Amino acid sequence: MPEQNKRRGIYLLPNLLTTAGLFSGFYAIVASMNGDFQLAAIAIFVAMVFDGLDGRVARLTNTQSEFGAEYDSMADIVSFGIAPALVAYNWALHDVGKLGWLAAFIFVAGGALRLARFNTAHGTADKKYFQGLAIPSAAAIVAGLVWVGARYEIEPDSVSYVVVFFTIVCGLLMVSNFKYHSFKDLDWRENVNFLVLLLVVLIFVVVATAPAIVLFILFTIYAISGPVMTIKSVSKLKLEHILGDPQEDSTSKAEASTSANKEKSNEKVIKTEEEQAKSKE
């Protein structure tokens, strides 16, 4: 069956949300240049909200398009790649000279590679898991770290190497092969217990009490969950589980060979039936 062609139109609503996210990321850069680092970090989290909405709105309104997907990727590299790196650099990374801007570049390059890999493998990847840390989550860690420092008036030069560490590690986690739960298998339309709704309300209350610290801790725990999940799921940790192109295991190879043998046998059966039909004629 031939694949259906993707829509090439430009739809207003989802692309408007993408533009709002792009504006938030750009505003974060401007705010950091003006020294307002709390507002810069908050703007990156606002961009995350718009990034989560545009795709869902496009699916709900059946307005997905090839243009929207490409535009979303371009907006993501600005809002979650360049913006967090520059915000961190303007706050603390410039204090360590060359190491600072190199750490910022590693983050930007890791984000760009992460988006390129995601776009090329989007049709075949497992929907339940992300390969590598998603770029919005990495941006949330870096932005959350800056938010905590600016909110509680921590001297940037006293934690500059901590910021370097987090920025580099997040950049590397984005291009790693660690598995991260995508939460795309959750059915938001499913009936839930009243306790679940109460738990959601409590989470909002906890986040509202100290949003900078809570969000930074939550996304940091999520970043750690990838290596932990990957190590638990394999019997022996290999290089392809951490970095590089993952190789097919013996099970997948066996399944591929079995399907290939089935296809060959089906072709033989079809050829035999055609030969029998010709001989009858």
FENLIN-V535682 format. One record per residue. N is the residue number from 0. SS is DSSP state (helix for helix, strand for strand, loop for the rest). OMEGA is omega in degrees with one decimal (NA if undefined). NEAR is the number of other ideal C-beta (glycine too) atoms within 12 Angstrom. Layout:
# FENLIN-V535682
n->N ss->SS omega->OMEGA near->NEAR
n->N ss->SS omega->OMEGA near->NEAR
This chain:
# FENLIN-V535682
n->0 ss->loop omega->178.8 near->3
n->1 ss->loop omega->179.7 near->4
n->2 ss->loop omega->177.9 near->6
n->3 ss->loop omega->179.4 near->8
n->4 ss->loop omega->177.7 near->9
n->5 ss->loop omega->178.4 near->16
n->6 ss->loop omega->-178.6 near->17
n->7 ss->loop omega->-179.7 near->13
n->8 ss->loop omega->177.0 near->17
n->9 ss->loop omega->-177.7 near->21
n->10 ss->loop omega->-170.2 near->25
n->11 ss->helix omega->-168.8 near->18
n->12 ss->helix omega->-179.5 near->25
n->13 ss->helix omega->179.1 near->35
n->14 ss->helix omega->174.1 near->31
n->15 ss->helix omega->176.6 near->23
n->16 ss->helix omega->176.4 near->32
n->17 ss->helix omega->178.2 near->38
n->18 ss->helix omega->177.2 near->27
n->19 ss->helix omega->176.0 near->28
n->20 ss->helix omega->177.0 near->40
n->21 ss->helix omega->178.0 near->34
n->22 ss->helix omega->179.6 near->23
n->23 ss->helix omega->177.9 near->38
n->24 ss->helix omega->178.1 near->44
n->25 ss->helix omega->178.8 near->27
n->26 ss->helix omega->177.5 near->28
n->27 ss->helix omega->178.1 near->44
n->28 ss->helix omega->-179.3 near->33
n->29 ss->helix omega->-179.6 near->21
n->30 ss->helix omega->178.7 near->30
n->31 ss->helix omega->176.8 near->39
n->32 ss->helix omega->177.2 near->20
n->33 ss->loop omega->176.7 near->16
n->34 ss->loop omega->179.3 near->15
n->35 ss->loop omega->-170.8 near->22
n->36 ss->helix omega->175.9 near->40
n->37 ss->helix omega->179.9 near->28
n->38 ss->helix omega->178.1 near->26
n->39 ss->helix omega->179.6 near->42
n->40 ss->helix omega->179.0 near->43
n->41 ss->helix omega->-179.9 near->31
n->42 ss->helix omega->178.2 near->39
n->43 ss->helix omega->176.3 near->52
n->44 ss->helix omega->175.1 near->41
n->45 ss->helix omega->176.9 near->32
n->46 ss->helix omega->177.2 near->44
n->47 ss->helix omega->179.2 near->36
n->48 ss->helix omega->179.2 near->20
n->49 ss->helix omega->179.0 near->34
n->50 ss->helix omega->177.3 near->39
n->51 ss->helix omega->-177.3 near->29
n->52 ss->helix omega->-170.5 near->26
n->53 ss->helix omega->179.7 near->37
n->54 ss->helix omega->-179.8 near->30
n->55 ss->helix omega->177.8 near->20
n->56 ss->helix omega->179.0 near->25
n->57 ss->helix omega->179.4 near->32
n->58 ss->helix omega->-178.6 near->20
n->59 ss->helix omega->-178.4 near->16
n->60 ss->loop omega->180.0 near->20
n->61 ss->loop omega->179.9 near->14
n->62 ss->loop omega->175.0 near->26
n->63 ss->loop omega->178.4 near->28
n->64 ss->loop omega->177.9 near->27
n->65 ss->helix omega->177.0 near->20
n->66 ss->helix omega->-179.4 near->22
n->67 ss->helix omega->179.3 near->33
n->68 ss->helix omega->179.5 near->30
n->69 ss->helix omega->179.4 near->21
n->70 ss->helix omega->178.5 near->28
n->71 ss->helix omega->178.7 near->40
n->72 ss->helix omega->177.8 near->32
n->73 ss->helix omega->178.3 near->25
n->74 ss->helix omega->-178.8 near->37
n->75 ss->helix omega->-178.2 near->43
n->76 ss->helix omega->176.7 near->37
n->77 ss->helix omega->-173.0 near->36
n->78 ss->helix omega->-173.9 near->47
n->79 ss->helix omega->176.9 near->50
n->80 ss->helix omega->-176.4 near->45
n->81 ss->helix omega->-175.5 near->33
n->82 ss->helix omega->179.5 near->49
n->83 ss->helix omega->-179.9 near->55
n->84 ss->helix omega->-179.8 near->50
n->85 ss->helix omega->176.7 near->41
n->86 ss->helix omega->178.3 near->53
n->87 ss->helix omega->179.7 near->53
n->88 ss->helix omega->-179.1 near->38
n->89 ss->helix omega->-178.5 near->31
n->90 ss->helix omega->-172.0 near->43
n->91 ss->loop omega->-171.6 near->38
n->92 ss->helix omega->-179.6 near->40
n->93 ss->helix omega->-179.3 near->26
n->94 ss->helix omega->-177.2 near->24
n->95 ss->helix omega->172.5 near->27
n->96 ss->loop omega->-174.6 near->16
n->97 ss->helix omega->179.8 near->14
n->98 ss->helix omega->-178.9 near->22
n->99 ss->helix omega->-178.2 near->30
n->100 ss->helix omega->174.0 near->23
n->101 ss->helix omega->176.3 near->21
n->102 ss->helix omega->177.6 near->37
n->103 ss->helix omega->179.9 near->38
n->104 ss->helix omega->177.5 near->25
n->105 ss->helix omega->179.0 near->33
n->106 ss->helix omega->-179.3 near->47
n->107 ss->helix omega->-179.6 near->37
n->108 ss->helix omega->177.8 near->26
n->109 ss->helix omega->177.7 near->37
n->110 ss->helix omega->179.1 near->42
n->111 ss->helix omega->178.5 near->28
n->112 ss->helix omega->178.7 near->28
n->113 ss->helix omega->179.0 near->39
n->114 ss->helix omega->179.5 near->36
n->115 ss->helix omega->179.2 near->23
n->116 ss->helix omega->179.4 near->28
n->117 ss->helix omega->-178.4 near->30
n->118 ss->helix omega->-178.4 near->22
n->119 ss->helix omega->-177.6 near->14
n->120 ss->loop omega->-173.8 near->20
n->121 ss->loop omega->-176.0 near->21
n->122 ss->loop omega->-175.6 near->12
n->123 ss->loop omega->-175.3 near->11
n->124 ss->loop omega->176.5 near->21
n->125 ss->loop omega->-175.4 near->17
n->126 ss->loop omega->-176.2 near->16
n->127 ss->loop omega->-174.0 near->15
n->128 ss->strand omega->170.0 near->24
n->129 ss->strand omega->171.6 near->36
n->130 ss->strand omega->-174.3 near->36
n->131 ss->loop omega->-179.7 near->39
n->132 ss->loop omega->179.4 near->45
n->133 ss->loop omega->-174.3 near->40
n->134 ss->helix omega->175.3 near->49
n->135 ss->helix omega->179.0 near->45
n->136 ss->helix omega->176.7 near->42
n->137 ss->helix omega->178.0 near->50
n->138 ss->helix omega->-179.7 near->55
n->139 ss->helix omega->179.5 near->44
n->140 ss->helix omega->-179.3 near->44
n->141 ss->helix omega->179.0 near->59
n->142 ss->helix omega->178.2 near->54
n->143 ss->helix omega->177.8 near->44
n->144 ss->helix omega->177.6 near->44
n->145 ss->helix omega->179.7 near->48
n->146 ss->helix omega->178.5 near->40
n->147 ss->helix omega->-179.3 near->34
n->148 ss->helix omega->-179.7 near->33
n->149 ss->helix omega->-178.1 near->32
n->150 ss->helix omega->-176.3 near->25
n->151 ss->loop omega->171.6 near->17
n->152 ss->loop omega->175.2 near->13
n->153 ss->loop omega->179.6 near->22
n->154 ss->loop omega->-177.0 near->15
n->155 ss->helix omega->-177.2 near->30
n->156 ss->helix omega->178.8 near->18
n->157 ss->helix omega->-179.1 near->14
n->158 ss->loop omega->-175.5 near->26
n->159 ss->helix omega->-179.1 near->28
n->160 ss->helix omega->173.4 near->20
n->161 ss->helix omega->178.0 near->28
n->162 ss->helix omega->175.7 near->43
n->163 ss->helix omega->-178.9 near->35
n->164 ss->helix omega->-178.1 near->26
n->165 ss->helix omega->-178.3 near->38
n->166 ss->helix omega->-179.9 near->46
n->167 ss->helix omega->-178.5 near->32
n->168 ss->helix omega->178.0 near->29
n->169 ss->helix omega->176.8 near->48
n->170 ss->helix omega->179.5 near->38
n->171 ss->helix omega->179.1 near->29
n->172 ss->helix omega->179.9 near->41
n->173 ss->helix omega->-179.3 near->46
n->174 ss->loop omega->178.4 near->33
n->175 ss->loop omega->176.7 near->32
n->176 ss->loop omega->179.0 near->35
n->177 ss->loop omega->-178.8 near->37
n->178 ss->strand omega->176.5 near->29
n->179 ss->strand omega->179.3 near->36
n->180 ss->strand omega->-176.8 near->25
n->181 ss->loop omega->-177.4 near->25
n->182 ss->loop omega->178.2 near->17
n->183 ss->loop omega->179.4 near->20
n->184 ss->loop omega->178.0 near->12
n->185 ss->loop omega->178.5 near->13
n->186 ss->loop omega->-176.6 near->9
n->187 ss->loop omega->179.1 near->14
n->188 ss->loop omega->-177.3 near->7
n->189 ss->loop omega->175.8 near->9
n->190 ss->loop omega->-178.1 near->9
n->191 ss->loop omega->177.2 near->14
n->192 ss->loop omega->179.7 near->10
n->193 ss->helix omega->-180.0 near->10
n->194 ss->helix omega->178.0 near->10
n->195 ss->helix omega->177.5 near->15
n->196 ss->helix omega->177.6 near->13
n->197 ss->helix omega->178.0 near->13
n->198 ss->helix omega->177.6 near->14
n->199 ss->helix omega->178.6 near->16
n->200 ss->helix omega->179.3 near->14
n->201 ss->helix omega->178.2 near->15
n->202 ss->helix omega->177.6 near->17
n->203 ss->helix omega->179.5 near->14
n->204 ss->helix omega->-179.5 near->14
n->205 ss->helix omega->179.0 near->17
n->206 ss->helix omega->-177.8 near->21
n->207 ss->helix omega->-179.0 near->14
n->208 ss->helix omega->178.9 near->13
n->209 ss->loop omega->-172.4 near->18
n->210 ss->helix omega->-177.7 near->26
n->211 ss->helix omega->-177.4 near->30
n->212 ss->helix omega->-175.5 near->22
n->213 ss->helix omega->-179.5 near->25
n->214 ss->helix omega->178.3 near->34
n->215 ss->helix omega->-179.7 near->33
n->216 ss->helix omega->-178.3 near->22
n->217 ss->helix omega->-178.9 near->23
n->218 ss->helix omega->175.4 near->38
n->219 ss->helix omega->176.2 near->27
n->220 ss->helix omega->177.6 near->20
n->221 ss->helix omega->178.5 near->30
n->222 ss->helix omega->178.8 near->36
n->223 ss->helix omega->-176.4 near->22
n->224 ss->helix omega->-179.4 near->26
n->225 ss->helix omega->177.0 near->36
n->226 ss->helix omega->-179.8 near->27
n->227 ss->helix omega->180.0 near->18
n->228 ss->helix omega->-178.8 near->23
n->229 ss->helix omega->-179.5 near->31
n->230 ss->helix omega->179.9 near->19
n->231 ss->helix omega->-174.6 near->14
n->232 ss->helix omega->-179.0 near->19
n->233 ss->loop omega->178.9 near->20
n->234 ss->loop omega->179.0 near->10
n->235 ss->loop omega->-177.2 near->11
n->236 ss->loop omega->179.5 near->17
n->237 ss->loop omega->-177.2 near->16
n->238 ss->helix omega->-177.8 near->14
n->239 ss->helix omega->174.9 near->19
n->240 ss->helix omega->-176.5 near->27
n->241 ss->loop omega->-173.2 near->23
n->242 ss->loop omega->177.9 near->22
n->243 ss->loop omega->179.5 near->15
n->244 ss->loop omega->179.7 near->14
n->245 ss->loop omega->-179.9 near->24
n->246 ss->loop omega->177.8 near->13
n->247 ss->loop omega->177.3 near->13
n->248 ss->loop omega->-175.5 near->17
n->249 ss->helix omega->-179.6 near->10
n->250 ss->helix omega->-179.7 near->10
n->251 ss->helix omega->177.9 near->13
n->252 ss->helix omega->179.5 near->13
n->253 ss->helix omega->178.1 near->13
n->254 ss->helix omega->179.7 near->14
n->255 ss->helix omega->179.5 near->15
n->256 ss->helix omega->178.1 near->15
n->257 ss->helix omega->178.7 near->14
n->258 ss->helix omega->178.5 near->14
n->259 ss->helix omega->178.7 near->14
n->260 ss->helix omega->177.9 near->14
n->261 ss->helix omega->178.8 near->14
n->262 ss->helix omega->178.8 near->14
n->263 ss->helix omega->-180.0 near->14
n->264 ss->helix omega->177.3 near->14
n->265 ss->helix omega->177.6 near->14
n->266 ss->helix omega->178.3 near->14
n->267 ss->helix omega->-179.8 near->14
n->268 ss->helix omega->179.7 near->14
n->269 ss->helix omega->178.7 near->14
n->270 ss->helix omega->180.0 near->14
n->271 ss->helix omega->178.9 near->14
n->272 ss->helix omega->178.3 near->14
n->273 ss->helix omega->178.8 near->14
n->274 ss->helix omega->178.7 near->13
n->275 ss->helix omega->179.9 near->12
n->276 ss->helix omega->178.8 near->11
n->277 ss->helix omega->-178.6 near->10
n->278 ss->helix omega->177.4 near->9
n->279 ss->helix omega->179.3 near->8
n->280 ss->loop omega->NA near->7
